[in-house]
Amino acid sequence: MLWGVSIALHEHTEISQGQVEGTNLHNYTPLRMADVPELDIQFIASEQPPTGLGEPGLIAVCPAIGNAIFNAVGVRLRSLPVKPEQIVEALAS
C-alpha cells in the first residue's frame, strides 16, 4: 500500500523530447522513509484470492485517495500524482 501512496502523491517522471529527465533518485521523488509512520505489519495465511504479499494491495490505493479527496472537497482529479495545486485549481473551476 505504501507503493500505492507513493504513486498517488509523489512519483512522477518528466519526459522531454522523448527522453527521461530524471537521472537518479536525487530528482525522482518516491515516498521516503521519513514520510511513513511506524507500522506493525502482519501477514495472514490464506487460500482466498487475491494472493501474494506485494501487488494485491496496490490496486485500490490511488482510487481510494481520489475518492477521499472527492468526499472531502467535492472535486474529481484525473491525473497522478495528486498535488495540492491540482485541488486548488479544481476547486476554483
PDB file of N, CA, C and O in Angstrom:
ATOM      1  N   MET A   1       0.816  -1.189   0.000  1.00  0.00           N
ATOM      2  CA  MET A   1       0.000   0.000   0.000  1.00  0.00           C
ATOM      3  C   MET A   1       0.866   1.262   0.000  1.00  0.00           C
ATOM      4  O   MET A   1       0.470   2.297  -0.534  1.00  0.00           O
ATOM      5  N   LEU A   2       2.046   1.162   0.602  1.00  0.00           N
ATOM      6  CA  LEU A   2       2.927   2.328   0.590  1.00  0.00           C
ATOM      7  C   LEU A   2       3.347   2.685  -0.836  1.00  0.00           C
ATOM      8  O   LEU A   2       3.495   3.862  -1.165  1.00  0.00           O
ATOM      9  N   TRP A   3       3.534   1.688  -1.665  1.00  0.00           N
ATOM     10  CA  TRP A   3       3.869   1.943  -3.067  1.00  0.00           C
ATOM     11  C   TRP A   3       2.718   2.694  -3.734  1.00  0.00           C
ATOM     12  O   TRP A   3       2.948   3.619  -4.513  1.00  0.00           O
ATOM     13  N   GLY A   4       1.486   2.302  -3.432  1.00  0.00           N
ATOM     14  CA  GLY A   4       0.320   2.995  -3.974  1.00  0.00           C
ATOM     15  C   GLY A   4       0.245   4.441  -3.526  1.00  0.00           C
ATOM     16  O   GLY A   4      -0.070   5.321  -4.327  1.00  0.00           O
ATOM     17  N   VAL A   5       0.533   4.702  -2.252  1.00  0.00           N
ATOM     18  CA  VAL A   5       0.568   6.080  -1.748  1.00  0.00           C
ATOM     19  C   VAL A   5       1.651   6.858  -2.469  1.00  0.00           C
ATOM     20  O   VAL A   5       1.452   8.016  -2.835  1.00  0.00           O
ATOM     21  N   SER A   6       2.789   6.232  -2.671  1.00  0.00           N
ATOM     22  CA  SER A   6       3.890   6.885  -3.374  1.00  0.00           C
ATOM     23  C   SER A   6       3.494   7.256  -4.801  1.00  0.00           C
ATOM     24  O   SER A   6       3.779   8.361  -5.264  1.00  0.00           O
ATOM     25  N   ILE A   7       2.835   6.326  -5.496  1.00  0.00           N
ATOM     26  CA  ILE A   7       2.377   6.602  -6.862  1.00  0.00           C
ATOM     27  C   ILE A   7       1.344   7.726  -6.869  1.00  0.00           C
ATOM     28  O   ILE A   7       1.397   8.626  -7.707  1.00  0.00           O
ATOM     29  N   ALA A   8       0.413   7.663  -5.932  1.00  0.00           N
ATOM     30  CA  ALA A   8      -0.685   8.636  -5.908  1.00  0.00           C
ATOM     31  C   ALA A   8      -0.227  10.044  -5.549  1.00  0.00           C
ATOM     32  O   ALA A   8      -0.774  11.015  -6.071  1.00  0.00           O
ATOM     33  N   LEU A   9       0.753  10.176  -4.679  1.00  0.00           N
ATOM     34  CA  LEU A   9       1.088  11.502  -4.146  1.00  0.00           C
ATOM     35  C   LEU A   9       2.479  12.017  -4.504  1.00  0.00           C
ATOM     36  O   LEU A   9       2.739  13.212  -4.370  1.00  0.00           O
ATOM     37  N   HIS A  10       3.367  11.153  -4.949  1.00  0.00           N
ATOM     38  CA  HIS A  10       4.755  11.595  -5.125  1.00  0.00           C
ATOM     39  C   HIS A  10       5.346  11.339  -6.496  1.00  0.00           C
ATOM     40  O   HIS A  10       5.905  12.249  -7.109  1.00  0.00           O
ATOM     41  N   GLU A  11       5.230  10.109  -6.989  1.00  0.00           N
ATOM     42  CA  GLU A  11       6.041   9.695  -8.141  1.00  0.00           C
ATOM     43  C   GLU A  11       5.597  10.358  -9.436  1.00  0.00           C
ATOM     44  O   GLU A  11       4.411  10.424  -9.756  1.00  0.00           O
ATOM     45  N   HIS A  12       6.583  10.840 -10.161  1.00  0.00           N
ATOM     46  CA  HIS A  12       6.328  11.497 -11.439  1.00  0.00           C
ATOM     47  C   HIS A  12       7.627  11.480 -12.237  1.00  0.00           C
ATOM     48  O   HIS A  12       8.695  11.775 -11.701  1.00  0.00           O
ATOM     49  N   THR A  13       7.535  11.144 -13.487  1.00  0.00           N
ATOM     50  CA  THR A  13       8.711  11.141 -14.355  1.00  0.00           C
ATOM     51  C   THR A  13       8.472  12.107 -15.503  1.00  0.00           C
ATOM     52  O   THR A  13       7.522  11.948 -16.270  1.00  0.00           O
ATOM     53  N   GLU A  14       9.329  13.101 -15.619  1.00  0.00           N
ATOM     54  CA  GLU A  14       9.247  14.065 -16.720  1.00  0.00           C
ATOM     55  C   GLU A  14       9.911  13.483 -17.956  1.00  0.00           C
ATOM     56  O   GLU A  14      10.999  12.912 -17.886  1.00  0.00           O
ATOM     57  N   ILE A  15       9.235  13.637 -19.090  1.00  0.00           N
ATOM     58  CA  ILE A  15       9.782  13.215 -20.379  1.00  0.00           C
ATOM     59  C   ILE A  15       9.927  14.471 -21.233  1.00  0.00           C
ATOM     60  O   ILE A  15       8.979  15.241 -21.382  1.00  0.00           O
ATOM     61  N   SER A  16      11.108  14.670 -21.786  1.00  0.00           N
ATOM     62  CA  SER A  16      11.358  15.825 -22.641  1.00  0.00           C
ATOM     63  C   SER A  16      12.008  15.351 -23.931  1.00  0.00           C
ATOM     64  O   SER A  16      13.080  14.745 -23.908  1.00  0.00           O
ATOM     65  N   GLN A  17      11.365  15.624 -25.046  1.00  0.00           N
ATOM     66  CA  GLN A  17      11.852  15.218 -26.360  1.00  0.00           C
ATOM     67  C   GLN A  17      12.142  13.716 -26.391  1.00  0.00           C
ATOM     68  O   GLN A  17      13.144  13.275 -26.954  1.00  0.00           O
ATOM     69  N   GLY A  18      11.255  12.947 -25.783  1.00  0.00           N
ATOM     70  CA  GLY A  18      11.373  11.504 -25.807  1.00  0.00           C
ATOM     71  C   GLY A  18      12.372  10.922 -24.830  1.00  0.00           C
ATOM     72  O   GLY A  18      12.588   9.710 -24.822  1.00  0.00           O
ATOM     73  N   GLN A  19      12.984  11.751 -24.008  1.00  0.00           N
ATOM     74  CA  GLN A  19      13.983  11.276 -23.051  1.00  0.00           C
ATOM     75  C   GLN A  19      13.523  11.529 -21.624  1.00  0.00           C
ATOM     76  O   GLN A  19      12.880  12.539 -21.342  1.00  0.00           O
ATOM     77  N   VAL A  20      13.855  10.605 -20.724  1.00  0.00           N
ATOM     78  CA  VAL A  20      13.541  10.782 -19.311  1.00  0.00           C
ATOM     79  C   VAL A  20      14.440  11.864 -18.742  1.00  0.00           C
ATOM     80  O   VAL A  20      15.660  11.817 -18.899  1.00  0.00           O
ATOM     81  N   GLU A  21      13.820  12.855 -18.067  1.00  0.00           N
ATOM     82  CA  GLU A  21      14.579  13.959 -17.486  1.00  0.00           C
ATOM     83  C   GLU A  21      15.339  13.542 -16.232  1.00  0.00           C
ATOM     84  O   GLU A  21      16.482  13.953 -16.034  1.00  0.00           O
ATOM     85  N   GLY A  22      14.711  12.727 -15.385  1.00  0.00           N
ATOM     86  CA  GLY A  22      15.355  12.305 -14.139  1.00  0.00           C
ATOM     87  C   GLY A  22      16.527  11.394 -14.410  1.00  0.00           C
ATOM     88  O   GLY A  22      16.454  10.513 -15.267  1.00  0.00           O
ATOM     89  N   THR A  23      17.601  11.600 -13.687  1.00  0.00           N
ATOM     90  CA  THR A  23      18.797  10.800 -13.915  1.00  0.00           C
ATOM     91  C   THR A  23      19.119   9.854 -12.762  1.00  0.00           C
ATOM     92  O   THR A  23      19.894   8.910 -12.921  1.00  0.00           O
ATOM     93  N   ASN A  24      18.510  10.117 -11.580  1.00  0.00           N
ATOM     94  CA  ASN A  24      18.772   9.262 -10.432  1.00  0.00           C
ATOM     95  C   ASN A  24      17.779   9.608  -9.334  1.00  0.00           C
ATOM     96  O   ASN A  24      16.850  10.380  -9.573  1.00  0.00           O
ATOM     97  N   LEU A  25      17.948   9.058  -8.138  1.00  0.00           N
ATOM     98  CA  LEU A  25      16.989   9.280  -7.060  1.00  0.00           C
ATOM     99  C   LEU A  25      17.006  10.701  -6.503  1.00  0.00           C
ATOM    100  O   LEU A  25      16.089  11.076  -5.772  1.00  0.00           O
ATOM    101  N   HIS A  26      18.015  11.496  -6.826  1.00  0.00           N
ATOM    102  CA  HIS A  26      18.021  12.876  -6.326  1.00  0.00           C
ATOM    103  C   HIS A  26      16.921  13.718  -6.975  1.00  0.00           C
ATOM    104  O   HIS A  26      16.494  14.715  -6.392  1.00  0.00           O
ATOM    105  N   ASN A  27      16.455  13.341  -8.162  1.00  0.00           N
ATOM    106  CA  ASN A  27      15.348  14.089  -8.773  1.00  0.00           C
ATOM    107  C   ASN A  27      14.165  13.195  -9.122  1.00  0.00           C
ATOM    108  O   ASN A  27      13.337  13.546  -9.962  1.00  0.00           O
ATOM    109  N   TYR A  28      14.094  12.050  -8.477  1.00  0.00           N
ATOM    110  CA  TYR A  28      12.934  11.167  -8.548  1.00  0.00           C
ATOM    111  C   TYR A  28      12.408  11.072  -7.118  1.00  0.00           C
ATOM    112  O   TYR A  28      13.170  10.785  -6.194  1.00  0.00           O
ATOM    113  N   THR A  29      11.120  11.308  -6.933  1.00  0.00           N
ATOM    114  CA  THR A  29      10.628  11.517  -5.575  1.00  0.00           C
ATOM    115  C   THR A  29       9.605  10.474  -5.107  1.00  0.00           C
ATOM    116  O   THR A  29       8.430  10.801  -4.940  1.00  0.00           O
ATOM    117  N   PRO A  30      10.034   9.233  -4.895  1.00  0.00           N
ATOM    118  CA  PRO A  30       9.093   8.277  -4.305  1.00  0.00           C
ATOM    119  C   PRO A  30       8.886   8.605  -2.830  1.00  0.00           C
ATOM    120  O   PRO A  30       9.586   9.446  -2.265  1.00  0.00           O
ATOM    121  N   LEU A  31       7.934   7.943  -2.225  1.00  0.00           N
ATOM    122  CA  LEU A  31       7.710   8.064  -0.794  1.00  0.00           C
ATOM    123  C   LEU A  31       9.001   7.701  -0.073  1.00  0.00           C
ATOM    124  O   LEU A  31       9.628   6.686  -0.378  1.00  0.00           O
ATOM    125  N   ARG A  32       9.389   8.527   0.875  1.00  0.00           N
ATOM    126  CA  ARG A  32      10.629   8.281   1.617  1.00  0.00           C
ATOM    127  C   ARG A  32      10.313   7.752   3.013  1.00  0.00           C
ATOM    128  O   ARG A  32       9.195   7.909   3.504  1.00  0.00           O
ATOM    129  N   MET A  33      11.280   7.138   3.634  1.00  0.00           N
ATOM    130  CA  MET A  33      11.066   6.573   4.964  1.00  0.00           C
ATOM    131  C   MET A  33      10.573   7.623   5.955  1.00  0.00           C
ATOM    132  O   MET A  33       9.761   7.316   6.828  1.00  0.00           O
ATOM    133  N   ALA A  34      11.054   8.855   5.830  1.00  0.00           N
ATOM    134  CA  ALA A  34      10.640   9.922   6.739  1.00  0.00           C
ATOM    135  C   ALA A  34       9.156  10.261   6.589  1.00  0.00           C
ATOM    136  O   ALA A  34       8.571  10.865   7.489  1.00  0.00           O
ATOM    137  N   ASP A  35       8.535   9.880   5.463  1.00  0.00           N
ATOM    138  CA  ASP A  35       7.117  10.163   5.206  1.00  0.00           C
ATOM    139  C   ASP A  35       6.191   9.079   5.745  1.00  0.00           C
ATOM    140  O   ASP A  35       4.969   9.218   5.680  1.00  0.00           O
ATOM    141  N   VAL A  36       6.758   8.010   6.270  1.00  0.00           N
ATOM    142  CA  VAL A  36       5.959   6.842   6.667  1.00  0.00           C
ATOM    143  C   VAL A  36       5.943   6.719   8.190  1.00  0.00           C
ATOM    144  O   VAL A  36       6.995   6.743   8.828  1.00  0.00           O
ATOM    145  N   PRO A  37       4.747   6.587   8.772  1.00  0.00           N
ATOM    146  CA  PRO A  37       4.700   6.381  10.229  1.00  0.00           C
ATOM    147  C   PRO A  37       5.173   4.977  10.582  1.00  0.00           C
ATOM    148  O   PRO A  37       5.327   4.125   9.707  1.00  0.00           O
ATOM    149  N   GLU A  38       5.402   4.744  11.867  1.00  0.00           N
ATOM    150  CA  GLU A  38       5.769   3.408  12.309  1.00  0.00           C
ATOM    151  C   GLU A  38       4.609   2.459  12.011  1.00  0.00           C
ATOM    152  O   GLU A  38       3.449   2.791  12.256  1.00  0.00           O
ATOM    153  N   LEU A  39       4.926   1.294  11.489  1.00  0.00           N
ATOM    154  CA  LEU A  39       3.907   0.325  11.094  1.00  0.00           C
ATOM    155  C   LEU A  39       4.088  -0.989  11.831  1.00  0.00           C
ATOM    156  O   LEU A  39       5.209  -1.377  12.160  1.00  0.00           O
ATOM    157  N   ASP A  40       2.987  -1.668  12.086  1.00  0.00           N
ATOM    158  CA  ASP A  40       3.004  -3.023  12.624  1.00  0.00           C
ATOM    159  C   ASP A  40       2.352  -3.902  11.565  1.00  0.00           C
ATOM    160  O   ASP A  40       1.127  -3.933  11.448  1.00  0.00           O
ATOM    161  N   ILE A  41       3.161  -4.612  10.801  1.00  0.00           N
ATOM    162  CA  ILE A  41       2.674  -5.383   9.660  1.00  0.00           C
ATOM    163  C   ILE A  41       2.641  -6.860  10.028  1.00  0.00           C
ATOM    164  O   ILE A  41       3.600  -7.403  10.576  1.00  0.00           O
ATOM    165  N   GLN A  42       1.522  -7.494   9.715  1.00  0.00           N
ATOM    166  CA  GLN A  42       1.383  -8.924   9.945  1.00  0.00           C
ATOM    167  C   GLN A  42       0.860  -9.572   8.671  1.00  0.00           C
ATOM    168  O   GLN A  42      -0.053  -9.052   8.030  1.00  0.00           O
ATOM    169  N   PHE A  43       1.438 -10.701   8.311  1.00  0.00           N
ATOM    170  CA  PHE A  43       0.979 -11.447   7.151  1.00  0.00           C
ATOM    171  C   PHE A  43       0.050 -12.555   7.630  1.00  0.00           C
ATOM    172  O   PHE A  43       0.374 -13.273   8.576  1.00  0.00           O
ATOM    173  N   ILE A  44      -1.081 -12.693   6.993  1.00  0.00           N
ATOM    174  CA  ILE A  44      -2.087 -13.674   7.379  1.00  0.00           C
ATOM    175  C   ILE A  44      -2.183 -14.724   6.277  1.00  0.00           C
ATOM    176  O   ILE A  44      -2.467 -14.402   5.124  1.00  0.00           O
ATOM    177  N   ALA A  45      -1.947 -15.961   6.638  1.00  0.00           N
ATOM    178  CA  ALA A  45      -2.031 -17.055   5.659  1.00  0.00           C
ATOM    179  C   ALA A  45      -3.472 -17.236   5.212  1.00  0.00           C
ATOM    180  O   ALA A  45      -4.392 -17.238   6.030  1.00  0.00           O
ATOM    181  N   SER A  46      -3.662 -17.389   3.897  1.00  0.00           N
ATOM    182  CA  SER A  46      -4.999 -17.578   3.350  1.00  0.00           C
ATOM    183  C   SER A  46      -4.909 -18.267   2.004  1.00  0.00           C
ATOM    184  O   SER A  46      -3.934 -18.101   1.271  1.00  0.00           O
ATOM    185  N   GLU A  47      -5.918 -19.031   1.692  1.00  0.00           N
ATOM    186  CA  GLU A  47      -6.021 -19.660   0.376  1.00  0.00           C
ATOM    187  C   GLU A  47      -6.973 -18.878  -0.528  1.00  0.00           C
ATOM    188  O   GLU A  47      -7.188 -19.267  -1.676  1.00  0.00           O
ATOM    189  N   GLN A  48      -7.537 -17.795  -0.031  1.00  0.00           N
ATOM    190  CA  GLN A  48      -8.508 -16.999  -0.775  1.00  0.00           C
ATOM    191  C   GLN A  48      -7.805 -15.976  -1.664  1.00  0.00           C
ATOM    192  O   GLN A  48      -6.767 -15.436  -1.280  1.00  0.00           O
ATOM    193  N   PRO A  49      -8.352 -15.707  -2.838  1.00  0.00           N
ATOM    194  CA  PRO A  49      -7.758 -14.665  -3.694  1.00  0.00           C
ATOM    195  C   PRO A  49      -8.066 -13.286  -3.123  1.00  0.00           C
ATOM    196  O   PRO A  49      -9.054 -13.167  -2.399  1.00  0.00           O
ATOM    197  N   PRO A  50      -7.306 -12.254  -3.391  1.00  0.00           N
ATOM    198  CA  PRO A  50      -6.034 -12.323  -4.114  1.00  0.00           C
ATOM    199  C   PRO A  50      -4.946 -12.872  -3.212  1.00  0.00           C
ATOM    200  O   PRO A  50      -5.030 -12.768  -1.988  1.00  0.00           O
ATOM    201  N   THR A  51      -3.943 -13.447  -3.812  1.00  0.00           N
ATOM    202  CA  THR A  51      -2.826 -13.980  -3.040  1.00  0.00           C
ATOM    203  C   THR A  51      -1.588 -13.153  -3.333  1.00  0.00           C
ATOM    204  O   THR A  51      -1.533 -12.435  -4.331  1.00  0.00           O
ATOM    205  N   GLY A  52      -0.621 -13.254  -2.485  1.00  0.00           N
ATOM    206  CA  GLY A  52       0.620 -12.514  -2.656  1.00  0.00           C
ATOM    207  C   GLY A  52       0.815 -11.554  -1.505  1.00  0.00           C
ATOM    208  O   GLY A  52      -0.098 -11.330  -0.710  1.00  0.00           O
ATOM    209  N   LEU A  53       1.995 -10.990  -1.417  1.00  0.00           N
ATOM    210  CA  LEU A  53       2.315 -10.069  -0.335  1.00  0.00           C
ATOM    211  C   LEU A  53       2.599  -8.655  -0.824  1.00  0.00           C
ATOM    212  O   LEU A  53       2.779  -7.757  -0.001  1.00  0.00           O
ATOM    213  N   GLY A  54       2.647  -8.427  -2.117  1.00  0.00           N
ATOM    214  CA  GLY A  54       3.041  -7.124  -2.621  1.00  0.00           C
ATOM    215  C   GLY A  54       1.957  -6.419  -3.388  1.00  0.00           C
ATOM    216  O   GLY A  54       1.280  -5.546  -2.845  1.00  0.00           O
ATOM    217  N   GLU A  55       1.782  -6.774  -4.620  1.00  0.00           N
ATOM    218  CA  GLU A  55       0.931  -6.036  -5.537  1.00  0.00           C
ATOM    219  C   GLU A  55      -0.566  -6.022  -5.230  1.00  0.00           C
ATOM    220  O   GLU A  55      -1.210  -5.023  -5.549  1.00  0.00           O
ATOM    221  N   PRO A  56      -1.167  -7.057  -4.634  1.00  0.00           N
ATOM    222  CA  PRO A  56      -2.631  -7.017  -4.464  1.00  0.00           C
ATOM    223  C   PRO A  56      -3.154  -5.766  -3.751  1.00  0.00           C
ATOM    224  O   PRO A  56      -4.212  -5.253  -4.115  1.00  0.00           O
ATOM    225  N   GLY A  57      -2.442  -5.275  -2.757  1.00  0.00           N
ATOM    226  CA  GLY A  57      -2.891  -4.084  -2.042  1.00  0.00           C
ATOM    227  C   GLY A  57      -2.719  -2.792  -2.826  1.00  0.00           C
ATOM    228  O   GLY A  57      -3.350  -1.783  -2.510  1.00  0.00           O
ATOM    229  N   LEU A  58      -1.882  -2.816  -3.830  1.00  0.00           N
ATOM    230  CA  LEU A  58      -1.574  -1.619  -4.612  1.00  0.00           C
ATOM    231  C   LEU A  58      -2.763  -1.098  -5.415  1.00  0.00           C
ATOM    232  O   LEU A  58      -2.945   0.113  -5.537  1.00  0.00           O
ATOM    233  N   ILE A  59      -3.557  -1.983  -5.952  1.00  0.00           N
ATOM    234  CA  ILE A  59      -4.593  -1.633  -6.920  1.00  0.00           C
ATOM    235  C   ILE A  59      -5.569  -0.585  -6.406  1.00  0.00           C
ATOM    236  O   ILE A  59      -5.944   0.316  -7.156  1.00  0.00           O
ATOM    237  N   ALA A  60      -5.989  -0.676  -5.156  1.00  0.00           N
ATOM    238  CA  ALA A  60      -7.057   0.184  -4.643  1.00  0.00           C
ATOM    239  C   ALA A  60      -6.579   1.500  -4.048  1.00  0.00           C
ATOM    240  O   ALA A  60      -7.409   2.358  -3.747  1.00  0.00           O
ATOM    241  N   VAL A  61      -5.294   1.693  -3.869  1.00  0.00           N
ATOM    242  CA  VAL A  61      -4.815   2.861  -3.136  1.00  0.00           C
ATOM    243  C   VAL A  61      -5.107   4.175  -3.862  1.00  0.00           C
ATOM    244  O   VAL A  61      -5.681   5.084  -3.263  1.00  0.00           O
ATOM    245  N   CYS A  62      -4.730   4.297  -5.126  1.00  0.00           N
ATOM    246  CA  CYS A  62      -4.958   5.554  -5.857  1.00  0.00           C
ATOM    247  C   CYS A  62      -6.447   5.898  -5.945  1.00  0.00           C
ATOM    248  O   CYS A  62      -6.813   7.041  -5.671  1.00  0.00           O
ATOM    249  N   PRO A  63      -7.324   4.952  -6.317  1.00  0.00           N
ATOM    250  CA  PRO A  63      -8.747   5.278  -6.322  1.00  0.00           C
ATOM    251  C   PRO A  63      -9.275   5.652  -4.939  1.00  0.00           C
ATOM    252  O   PRO A  63     -10.143   6.518  -4.824  1.00  0.00           O
ATOM    253  N   ALA A  64      -8.765   5.014  -3.895  1.00  0.00           N
ATOM    254  CA  ALA A  64      -9.219   5.340  -2.541  1.00  0.00           C
ATOM    255  C   ALA A  64      -8.836   6.771  -2.172  1.00  0.00           C
ATOM    256  O   ALA A  64      -9.634   7.490  -1.572  1.00  0.00           O
ATOM    257  N   ILE A  65      -7.630   7.186  -2.524  1.00  0.00           N
ATOM    258  CA  ILE A  65      -7.207   8.564  -2.253  1.00  0.00           C
ATOM    259  C   ILE A  65      -8.044   9.535  -3.076  1.00  0.00           C
ATOM    260  O   ILE A  65      -8.481  10.566  -2.565  1.00  0.00           O
ATOM    261  N   GLY A  66      -8.269   9.212  -4.348  1.00  0.00           N
ATOM    262  CA  GLY A  66      -9.114  10.064  -5.187  1.00  0.00           C
ATOM    263  C   GLY A  66     -10.523  10.198  -4.634  1.00  0.00           C
ATOM    264  O   GLY A  66     -11.083  11.294  -4.617  1.00  0.00           O
ATOM    265  N   ASN A  67     -11.098   9.093  -4.182  1.00  0.00           N
ATOM    266  CA  ASN A  67     -12.441   9.138  -3.602  1.00  0.00           C
ATOM    267  C   ASN A  67     -12.461   9.913  -2.290  1.00  0.00           C
ATOM    268  O   ASN A  67     -13.429  10.617  -2.006  1.00  0.00           O
ATOM    269  N   ALA A  68     -11.415   9.794  -1.493  1.00  0.00           N
ATOM    270  CA  ALA A  68     -11.339  10.547  -0.242  1.00  0.00           C
ATOM    271  C   ALA A  68     -11.297  12.049  -0.526  1.00  0.00           C
ATOM    272  O   ALA A  68     -11.940  12.835   0.170  1.00  0.00           O
ATOM    273  N   ILE A  69     -10.543  12.441  -1.544  1.00  0.00           N
ATOM    274  CA  ILE A  69     -10.495  13.867  -1.917  1.00  0.00           C
ATOM    275  C   ILE A  69     -11.865  14.316  -2.392  1.00  0.00           C
ATOM    276  O   ILE A  69     -12.332  15.391  -2.013  1.00  0.00           O
ATOM    277  N   PHE A  70     -12.514  13.505  -3.218  1.00  0.00           N
ATOM    278  CA  PHE A  70     -13.856  13.857  -3.701  1.00  0.00           C
ATOM    279  C   PHE A  70     -14.836  13.984  -2.529  1.00  0.00           C
ATOM    280  O   PHE A  70     -15.611  14.938  -2.471  1.00  0.00           O
ATOM    281  N   ASN A  71     -14.804  13.039  -1.610  1.00  0.00           N
ATOM    282  CA  ASN A  71     -15.712  13.095  -0.461  1.00  0.00           C
ATOM    283  C   ASN A  71     -15.429  14.293   0.439  1.00  0.00           C
ATOM    284  O   ASN A  71     -16.347  14.841   1.048  1.00  0.00           O
ATOM    285  N   ALA A  72     -14.166  14.701   0.525  1.00  0.00           N
ATOM    286  CA  ALA A  72     -13.797  15.817   1.396  1.00  0.00           C
ATOM    287  C   ALA A  72     -14.112  17.174   0.784  1.00  0.00           C
ATOM    288  O   ALA A  72     -14.610  18.066   1.471  1.00  0.00           O
ATOM    289  N   VAL A  73     -13.823  17.335  -0.510  1.00  0.00           N
ATOM    290  CA  VAL A  73     -13.957  18.681  -1.097  1.00  0.00           C
ATOM    291  C   VAL A  73     -14.810  18.730  -2.354  1.00  0.00           C
ATOM    292  O   VAL A  73     -15.059  19.817  -2.876  1.00  0.00           O
ATOM    293  N   GLY A  74     -15.268  17.580  -2.861  1.00  0.00           N
ATOM    294  CA  GLY A  74     -16.205  17.572  -3.980  1.00  0.00           C
ATOM    295  C   GLY A  74     -15.611  17.729  -5.362  1.00  0.00           C
ATOM    296  O   GLY A  74     -16.332  18.075  -6.298  1.00  0.00           O
ATOM    297  N   VAL A  75     -14.312  17.486  -5.524  1.00  0.00           N
ATOM    298  CA  VAL A  75     -13.722  17.569  -6.858  1.00  0.00           C
ATOM    299  C   VAL A  75     -13.080  16.234  -7.224  1.00  0.00           C
ATOM    300  O   VAL A  75     -12.512  15.549  -6.374  1.00  0.00           O
ATOM    301  N   ARG A  76     -13.180  15.876  -8.507  1.00  0.00           N
ATOM    302  CA  ARG A  76     -12.535  14.676  -9.028  1.00  0.00           C
ATOM    303  C   ARG A  76     -11.243  15.084  -9.725  1.00  0.00           C
ATOM    304  O   ARG A  76     -11.234  15.975 -10.575  1.00  0.00           O
ATOM    305  N   LEU A  77     -10.169  14.428  -9.355  1.00  0.00           N
ATOM    306  CA  LEU A  77      -8.890  14.655 -10.014  1.00  0.00           C
ATOM    307  C   LEU A  77      -8.630  13.486 -10.948  1.00  0.00           C
ATOM    308  O   LEU A  77      -8.937  12.340 -10.617  1.00  0.00           O
ATOM    309  N   ARG A  78      -8.071  13.769 -12.106  1.00  0.00           N
ATOM    310  CA  ARG A  78      -7.931  12.739 -13.141  1.00  0.00           C
ATOM    311  C   ARG A  78      -6.488  12.461 -13.539  1.00  0.00           C
ATOM    312  O   ARG A  78      -6.249  11.815 -14.559  1.00  0.00           O
ATOM    313  N   SER A  79      -5.525  12.932 -12.762  1.00  0.00           N
ATOM    314  CA  SER A  79      -4.130  12.647 -13.091  1.00  0.00           C
ATOM    315  C   SER A  79      -3.323  12.449 -11.810  1.00  0.00           C
ATOM    316  O   SER A  79      -3.681  12.937 -10.738  1.00  0.00           O
ATOM    317  N   LEU A  80      -2.248  11.733 -11.958  1.00  0.00           N
ATOM    318  CA  LEU A  80      -1.343  11.454 -10.846  1.00  0.00           C
ATOM    319  C   LEU A  80       0.032  11.996 -11.169  1.00  0.00           C
ATOM    320  O   LEU A  80       0.390  12.079 -12.344  1.00  0.00           O
ATOM    321  N   PRO A  81       0.805  12.365 -10.184  1.00  0.00           N
ATOM    322  CA  PRO A  81       0.487  12.337  -8.769  1.00  0.00           C
ATOM    323  C   PRO A  81      -0.429  13.503  -8.383  1.00  0.00           C
ATOM    324  O   PRO A  81      -0.420  14.553  -9.025  1.00  0.00           O
ATOM    325  N   VAL A  82      -1.205  13.303  -7.346  1.00  0.00           N
ATOM    326  CA  VAL A  82      -2.099  14.342  -6.837  1.00  0.00           C
ATOM    327  C   VAL A  82      -1.247  15.380  -6.110  1.00  0.00           C
ATOM    328  O   VAL A  82      -0.447  15.044  -5.237  1.00  0.00           O
ATOM    329  N   LYS A  83      -1.429  16.627  -6.477  1.00  0.00           N
ATOM    330  CA  LYS A  83      -0.710  17.733  -5.844  1.00  0.00           C
ATOM    331  C   LYS A  83      -1.719  18.738  -5.302  1.00  0.00           C
ATOM    332  O   LYS A  83      -2.795  18.897  -5.877  1.00  0.00           O
ATOM    333  N   PRO A  84      -1.393  19.413  -4.214  1.00  0.00           N
ATOM    334  CA  PRO A  84      -2.317  20.409  -3.654  1.00  0.00           C
ATOM    335  C   PRO A  84      -2.767  21.452  -4.672  1.00  0.00           C
ATOM    336  O   PRO A  84      -3.912  21.902  -4.637  1.00  0.00           O
ATOM    337  N   GLU A  85      -1.872  21.836  -5.576  1.00  0.00           N
ATOM    338  CA  GLU A  85      -2.224  22.840  -6.587  1.00  0.00           C
ATOM    339  C   GLU A  85      -3.366  22.358  -7.473  1.00  0.00           C
ATOM    340  O   GLU A  85      -4.210  23.156  -7.882  1.00  0.00           O
ATOM    341  N   GLN A  86      -3.402  21.056  -7.775  1.00  0.00           N
ATOM    342  CA  GLN A  86      -4.484  20.498  -8.592  1.00  0.00           C
ATOM    343  C   GLN A  86      -5.821  20.641  -7.874  1.00  0.00           C
ATOM    344  O   GLN A  86      -6.831  20.964  -8.499  1.00  0.00           O
ATOM    345  N   ILE A  87      -5.830  20.406  -6.582  1.00  0.00           N
ATOM    346  CA  ILE A  87      -7.057  20.510  -5.808  1.00  0.00           C
ATOM    347  C   ILE A  87      -7.535  21.947  -5.785  1.00  0.00           C
ATOM    348  O   ILE A  87      -8.719  22.210  -5.999  1.00  0.00           O
ATOM    349  N   VAL A  88      -6.630  22.884  -5.528  1.00  0.00           N
ATOM    350  CA  VAL A  88      -6.991  24.303  -5.504  1.00  0.00           C
ATOM    351  C   VAL A  88      -7.527  24.740  -6.866  1.00  0.00           C
ATOM    352  O   VAL A  88      -8.534  25.446  -6.935  1.00  0.00           O
ATOM    353  N   GLU A  89      -6.870  24.332  -7.940  1.00  0.00           N
ATOM    354  CA  GLU A  89      -7.312  24.679  -9.292  1.00  0.00           C
ATOM    355  C   GLU A  89      -8.687  24.091  -9.588  1.00  0.00           C
ATOM    356  O   GLU A  89      -9.544  24.769 -10.155  1.00  0.00           O
ATOM    357  N   ALA A  90      -8.901  22.833  -9.208  1.00  0.00           N
ATOM    358  CA  ALA A  90     -10.201  22.193  -9.434  1.00  0.00           C
ATOM    359  C   ALA A  90     -11.303  22.870  -8.623  1.00  0.00           C
ATOM    360  O   ALA A  90     -12.430  22.996  -9.103  1.00  0.00           O
ATOM    361  N   LEU A  91     -11.003  23.296  -7.431  1.00  0.00           N
ATOM    362  CA  LEU A  91     -11.991  23.996  -6.607  1.00  0.00           C
ATOM    363  C   LEU A  91     -12.360  25.346  -7.211  1.00  0.00           C
ATOM    364  O   LEU A  91     -13.505  25.784  -7.102  1.00  0.00           O
ATOM    365  N   ALA A  92     -11.391  26.008  -7.849  1.00  0.00           N
ATOM    366  CA  ALA A  92     -11.636  27.317  -8.448  1.00  0.00           C
ATOM    367  C   ALA A  92     -12.465  27.241  -9.721  1.00  0.00           C
ATOM    368  O   ALA A  92     -13.123  28.213 -10.091  1.00  0.00           O
ATOM    369  N   SER A  93     -12.437  26.078 -10.403  1.00  0.00           N
ATOM    370  CA  SER A  93     -13.165  25.982 -11.673  1.00  0.00           C
ATOM    371  C   SER A  93     -14.571  25.471 -11.525  1.00  0.00           C
ATOM    372  O   SER A  93     -15.290  25.343 -12.516  1.00  0.00           O
TER     373      SER A  93
END
